[in-house]
């Protein structure tokens, strides 16, 4: 697979802010992301990057190892990469950051907070040049997996009422409308839909999630990668 999702590092922040400026009218400043990475133990931030050809074999190997650990119901045991994320989260407050395993260009990012038994997705952004390649869906899948690992029962988020494309993606993963936040977006006063999943810790949800993961992986294999030259 030409792309990999991995934990966001401090050194990724400048690129993340650049992408955020493409996606949102009121982007977070760089210092806000650095504070989140260093201080917020209940946050999870990830990035998706284009895998350099020399690193693609390593990415495929890690994916195969994760698949080999999968149980019959589609759930997976904690892999080495999962444990690495856990250790990194523990050491973040002390300023420790592991360097990225993959050297490809960063194409998107996403973030989430764990609030009691509910995971709240705070942001998902993908470069314009990378849209339509399934990268936003990859990021969403990764956050839902982490929510499962963290023991969350449900996942929730806000989405603009005008963003029908995103709403359809969320519905695909079991999100449904729970309410509306009036004038939630300060840039134009647009309302936000509150969308929440049913319980993600049920065998039924996890079987469906495993099938969606398989379908996306097959789709991405048939999509031409976004080369670094396209990002300049």
GUTORDREN-930393 format. One line per 4 residues: number of its first residue (from 1); for each residue x, y, z of C-alpha. Coordinates in Angstrom, 3 decimals. Example, Ala and Ser with C-alpha at 12.3 -4.5 7.8 and 13.67 -1.06 7.14 Angstrom:
% residues 2
1> 12.300/-4.500/7.800 ~ 13.670/-1.060/7.140
***
This chain:
% residues 232
1> 0.000/0.000/0.000 ~ 1.487/3.406/-0.974 ~ 0.386/5.188/2.216 ~ 0.904/4.701/5.943
5> -0.807/6.158/9.017 ~ 1.394/6.757/12.048 ~ 1.446/8.905/15.233 ~ 1.991/12.615/14.688
9> 5.400/13.822/15.854 ~ 6.553/17.267/16.936 ~ 8.534/17.560/13.715 ~ 5.318/17.046/11.709
13> 3.589/20.116/13.151 ~ 4.739/22.666/10.571 ~ 3.443/20.477/7.725 ~ 0.223/19.796/9.619
17> -0.398/23.529/10.033 ~ 0.270/24.030/6.321 ~ -2.363/21.401/5.465 ~ -4.783/22.861/7.998
21> -4.567/26.217/6.232 ~ -5.669/24.467/3.038 ~ -8.631/22.849/4.794 ~ -9.977/25.387/7.297
25> -10.588/29.115/7.466 ~ -9.550/29.301/11.133 ~ -6.603/26.903/11.516 ~ -5.035/26.011/14.825
29> -1.638/27.645/15.454 ~ 1.445/25.442/15.576 ~ 1.912/25.931/19.330 ~ -1.544/24.443/19.981
33> -0.551/21.193/18.282 ~ 2.780/21.097/20.080 ~ 1.004/21.543/23.402 ~ -1.453/18.774/22.538
37> 1.351/16.366/21.632 ~ 3.405/17.126/24.732 ~ 0.758/17.615/27.409 ~ -2.593/16.059/26.556
41> -2.431/12.417/27.647 ~ -5.990/11.802/26.431 ~ -5.374/13.010/22.873 ~ -4.358/10.986/19.847
45> -3.025/12.662/16.696 ~ -2.001/10.810/13.553 ~ -0.714/11.629/10.079 ~ -0.922/9.836/6.754
49> 2.039/10.031/4.442 ~ 3.062/8.854/1.011 ~ 5.501/5.971/1.417 ~ 8.787/6.319/-0.380
53> 9.483/3.327/-2.649 ~ 12.399/2.228/-0.448 ~ 10.075/2.137/2.574 ~ 7.108/0.434/0.902
57> 8.326/-3.072/1.709 ~ 8.590/-2.150/5.387 ~ 5.052/-0.768/5.332 ~ 3.702/-3.918/3.686
61> 5.536/-6.087/6.216 ~ 3.985/-4.217/9.132 ~ 0.556/-4.498/7.530 ~ 0.995/-8.246/7.039
65> 2.052/-8.711/10.664 ~ -1.030/-6.830/11.863 ~ -3.271/-8.930/9.623 ~ -1.703/-12.133/10.951
69> -2.653/-11.106/14.477 ~ -6.294/-10.503/13.559 ~ -8.864/-12.617/15.365 ~ -11.771/-14.406/13.741
73> -14.180/-11.593/14.582 ~ -12.047/-9.016/12.745 ~ -10.509/-7.446/15.845 ~ -6.743/-7.473/16.325
77> -4.422/-7.948/19.249 ~ -2.157/-5.118/20.248 ~ 0.574/-5.053/17.640 ~ 4.073/-3.701/18.047
81> 2.979/-0.425/16.477 ~ 0.135/-0.148/18.996 ~ 2.491/-0.665/21.917 ~ 4.795/1.929/20.427
85> 1.902/4.408/20.397 ~ 1.164/3.630/24.058 ~ 4.788/4.178/25.107 ~ 4.933/7.398/23.112
89> 1.799/8.737/24.797 ~ 3.295/8.002/28.223 ~ 6.525/9.823/27.393 ~ 5.018/12.826/25.598
93> 4.811/14.997/28.754 ~ 8.593/14.640/29.108 ~ 9.232/15.983/25.612 ~ 10.151/12.623/24.078
97> 9.252/12.090/20.431 ~ 10.074/9.116/18.254 ~ 11.205/9.968/14.733 ~ 9.025/8.856/11.852
101> 9.625/5.373/10.443 ~ 8.654/6.487/6.966 ~ 10.174/9.367/5.039 ~ 7.411/10.141/2.537
105> 5.491/13.389/2.185 ~ 2.775/14.128/4.720 ~ -0.645/14.227/3.050 ~ -3.123/14.464/5.919
109> -3.689/14.392/9.655 ~ -6.400/13.725/12.233 ~ -6.970/14.095/15.965 ~ -9.163/12.734/18.724
113> -9.752/13.146/22.465 ~ -10.940/10.439/24.841 ~ -13.686/11.820/27.085 ~ -14.761/9.211/29.653
117> -16.175/6.338/27.568 ~ -16.539/8.443/24.405 ~ -13.917/9.303/21.800 ~ -14.391/12.762/20.240
121> -12.837/13.254/16.808 ~ -11.655/16.869/16.744 ~ -10.184/17.226/13.262 ~ -9.458/15.464/9.980
125> -7.648/17.220/7.137 ~ -6.188/16.088/3.796 ~ -4.201/18.083/1.253 ~ -6.256/19.103/-1.774
129> -3.936/17.146/-4.066 ~ -4.507/14.008/-1.984 ~ -8.286/14.046/-1.860 ~ -10.221/11.254/-3.546
133> -7.552/8.687/-2.677 ~ -9.212/7.302/0.462 ~ -6.780/9.064/2.791 ~ -9.458/10.707/4.937
137> -11.102/7.321/5.340 ~ -7.753/5.783/6.328 ~ -7.389/8.413/9.042 ~ -10.938/7.847/10.262
141> -10.337/4.090/10.444 ~ -7.174/4.603/12.469 ~ -8.933/6.845/14.995 ~ -11.790/4.376/15.414
145> -9.270/1.573/15.968 ~ -7.502/3.624/18.618 ~ -10.844/4.418/20.247 ~ -11.489/0.673/20.459
149> -8.043/0.102/21.992 ~ -8.630/2.875/24.541 ~ -11.888/1.274/25.671 ~ -14.263/3.867/24.233
153> -17.840/2.741/23.700 ~ -18.774/5.343/21.096 ~ -17.162/7.865/18.761 ~ -18.596/11.334/18.184
157> -17.788/14.419/16.113 ~ -19.170/17.653/14.677 ~ -19.462/18.262/10.935 ~ -20.689/21.229/8.924
161> -24.282/20.873/7.770 ~ -23.081/21.697/4.236 ~ -20.382/19.004/4.177 ~ -22.447/16.208/2.672
165> -19.385/14.261/1.475 ~ -18.005/13.959/5.007 ~ -21.432/13.143/6.424 ~ -21.811/10.253/3.967
169> -18.400/8.880/4.968 ~ -19.303/9.037/8.647 ~ -22.630/7.300/8.055 ~ -20.726/4.531/6.284
173> -18.954/3.903/9.605 ~ -22.116/3.877/11.673 ~ -22.359/7.540/12.671 ~ -25.860/8.951/12.894
177> -27.219/12.410/13.683 ~ -27.792/13.123/17.363 ~ -28.371/16.843/17.342 ~ -27.251/20.188/16.003
181> -24.998/22.941/17.337 ~ -26.307/26.289/16.131 ~ -23.756/28.704/14.638 ~ -20.947/26.372/15.734
185> -18.418/27.537/13.137 ~ -17.219/31.030/13.925 ~ -15.897/31.788/10.425 ~ -19.361/31.939/8.849
189> -21.818/31.047/11.613 ~ -22.688/27.703/10.023 ~ -24.442/25.049/12.097 ~ -22.782/21.736/12.941
193> -24.370/18.316/12.995 ~ -23.480/16.179/16.006 ~ -22.873/12.651/14.735 ~ -22.254/9.644/16.990
197> -21.797/5.925/16.469 ~ -23.660/3.181/18.261 ~ -21.425/1.071/20.495 ~ -18.143/0.210/18.770
201> -17.292/-2.602/21.201 ~ -19.911/-5.002/19.854 ~ -19.020/-7.984/17.630 ~ -21.479/-6.721/15.010
205> -19.795/-3.326/14.710 ~ -16.311/-4.799/14.690 ~ -17.182/-7.305/11.962 ~ -18.553/-4.490/9.822
209> -15.510/-2.353/10.570 ~ -13.162/-5.171/9.540 ~ -15.013/-5.522/6.241 ~ -14.761/-1.774/5.571
213> -11.020/-1.903/6.262 ~ -10.622/-4.722/3.756 ~ -12.631/-2.865/1.124 ~ -10.608/0.335/1.554
217> -7.295/-1.519/1.347 ~ -8.373/-3.087/-1.935 ~ -9.515/0.264/-3.269 ~ -6.290/2.048/-2.359
221> -4.181/-0.600/-4.073 ~ -5.898/0.344/-7.314 ~ -5.306/4.092/-6.943 ~ -2.212/5.739/-8.309
225> -0.150/7.217/-5.497 ~ 0.233/10.955/-4.987 ~ 3.925/11.586/-5.802 ~ 6.045/14.156/-3.948
229> 6.348/16.269/-7.098 ~ 2.619/16.950/-6.910 ~ 3.024/18.674/-3.563 ~ 5.397/21.429/-4.611
***
